[in-house]
Amino acid sequence: MYGVASYPREWPSLTGLAVSQHKSDIKVTPKSISVLKKCVKCKEELAAVLIRAGDAYCRSCFRESFIHKFRAMLGKTRVIFPGEKVLLAVSGGPSSCSMLSQVQEGVSQNAHKKLRFVPGIVYIEEGGTLGQSKELRRKTTSELCEMFRSTGFPFYILPLEQVLDLPGSVVAPSSLSDQPSSAYKTAVDHFLQSGSSAGVMAEEQKDVSLPAVQESQTQLLQQLLGSAKTLTAKQDLLSALRQHLLVHTARTKGYSKLMLGDSCTRLAVKLFTSISLGRGAQLAQDTGFSDCRYGDVIAVRPMREYSAKEIAYYNHMFKVPSFVIPSLDTKTPDKASIQRLTESFVTKLQADFPSTVSTIYRTGEKLQTACRSSSAAEDIDRCLLCVCSLDTVVEEASALQATLISEQLSQTKAPQTSVAVKSEPAAAVGQCCSSEGPCGRTEGAVGCYISPKEHEVTKLRKLLCYSCQRTIRDMSSVHHLPHYVLSEAQRRQNRSVMKKQISEFLLDDADEND
């Protein structure tokens, strides 16, 4: 889930606390303190927590260091401008609730280095994906609403069913205008002159209400996720739908930044998972501090410097409330999905080698994509689901091309005559010869190597990145996809056909320069 950090079954501890979590409970039990150490910062108080070897902090210094790291991350990047509206995606987990606590304290009047943006909160209720009753869903949201009201920020409770009614523009990113180098300083001066914006928050707070969810919408959502045959595909699809709803809410409510609660541990797991799922070209957007793939709404991850262990200690010591909310992979075995297996691998390795997560995280910071920047690509060159630049436009002699040809051969139904395999562009491999039926032949004819279901999938192949292609192929039918996805796919296909028809009348860049 967005903002939820997953923990290993038991964290090794040298501080007198052992934190364990099994997706359903967080338990803190005392242990004998073997070594008494002084705080490495103040050199006076006894250490109350030991995050890493050599990093022993007393209670006050640990709190000060935790707060400083959060504000320093926002300050040095200068992505969020003073007076800008920022939407906090809070899932109820430890990491996102800790992020909310940091923002709440940072915008208070007594803050030393006050945060100058205008925060709002959004929570996506996903009980419908698990078949939870309406009473249980209302109980969970009411508890979260009490916590959100105590912050004084405007907040929005959105059932995931609302993703089925989104417009097609949510997967068509808006253009992002380049900011001059002096824009941040100008925004600071303007904010100081205009003063506080507390009145805006108070006005928006009055319109909060719990939206009603129709049973038919819940059934459609369950059919959509149920069409995915593997838990890996379900989690990927759910993540994409959740991101679409978050971005749409930010746009419609006037927020230009979206703050996510991904921790260092979560990003380390996500990095390995993305590589395993064929999302190597999208690592910069999936794990970086800022994600500009949607253009006008930029997602930021200020909790990426915190490990899950560090967040657990802080929430326990300073009583930051969080909630245990089940997800698709709750109480599933390690091998239930690629995401679950990767999480188990990283967290178990971290228990024996404490520098595992930090090493993966630091290595991921150095990775860059060879594709074009997502903010510069046209919408027709974006993936229809994840909205990243397409990574399927490759040369003939490539690993992707070899994979697609191998897939085509494996689907061939033993034709009586030999069929020559001709190397074609990646997007065209496996396509039918005619739109009337598979391969231009009658269904089930000799030599027909694509079934009607696969024929539907090939229509979307050009519009998806490699990883999202794998997700769609695991679905029983693409017709279960939300209407806004299918309508945007049809729009892009029509535009591509129109562009091909008038291509001979268009001027190339070289001709324009002449």
Disulfide bonds with the S-S distance in Angstrom:
none
